[in-house]
Amino acid sequence: MQSTYVVEKGDTLYGIAKRFNTSVKSLLDINDLDTESIFPGQVLLIEENGLESPNECVTYTVKKGDNLYNIASRYNTTVEDIKKYNNLTS
């Protein structure tokens, strides 16, 4: 499903992506943006992927030697969920 969103003061691509269950990369691609800089009043195309947001999420910085299985185990989730919520294909 595709829609539009008018950027408001204080918005970030990350926040917009989270709100519409999509990714920053998707927003950059669909809007042909070269940078994550956005401005109030700018109209963005939104491609919602229809995924439900997790009830609770954390930000994790991948470290050397990490893999999805170990990260999933550490946070009591699944590899598939990590891939789904981060728009990973492999």
N, C-alpha and C positions, 0 to 999 in steps of 0.2 A: 504494500500500500504506500502510495506517495502523497505527501502533503507539503504545505509550506509553513514556515515559522518566521515571525518577525523578531529579530534580535532585540533584546531589551538591555538597558544599562546593567552592567554587572554579569551578563551572560558569558559563558565560556563554551567552546566546542565540547569539552568534556561534559559539562553540565547538561547541555542540550542533548548530547548523545545518550547520556544516562536517562534523561526524561523520556526520550522516545525509543528506548531499547534498541539503540543502534551503536555504531562505533564512530570515533573521531575520523578514522580512515574513510569510512563510508561517507561521512559529511564532506570531507575534503574532496573525495572523488566525484560525488554526485553534483557538487557545486563548483567543480573545476578550480579549487582553491590551491594556491601554492604555499600558503602560510596559515597558521591557526589564528591569525589576527582577524577579529570580527568587530563590527561597530553597531551601535544602536540604530535601528531602522533598516538594517540590511535584511533582505528576504532570503532565507535559505530553503532549499528543497530538502525534504526529509524522507528518507526511505526507511520506514519502520519494518523491523524484521519480525515482529510479532512474538518475540520471546518474553516470557514473564521475567520480571526482575527478581533476583534472589531476595529473601526477606532480610538477610544480613550479608554484607560483603566486607572484605578487607582489601587493602592494597598491599601487595607483596612485591618486593623487588627481587627478581631472579638472581641467584648467585651461581658462580661457577660450580658445576657438578650437579645442579638441580635438574630434575625432570618432572613432568606433570604428575606422574604416579606418586612421587615422594611429596610433592606439594599438596596433592589431593589428600593423601594420608594424614599429613600434618594438620590439615584444616577440616578433616572429617567431611570430605566431599568426594566427588568423582572426577575422573579425568574428563569425561564427557561434559560435565557441568562447567568445568574450567574452560574447556574449548568453546562451549556455547556462549558463555557470558563474555568471553574475550574475542569472539569472532575468529577463532583459530580453526584451521582446516586439518592440521597435522600436529 
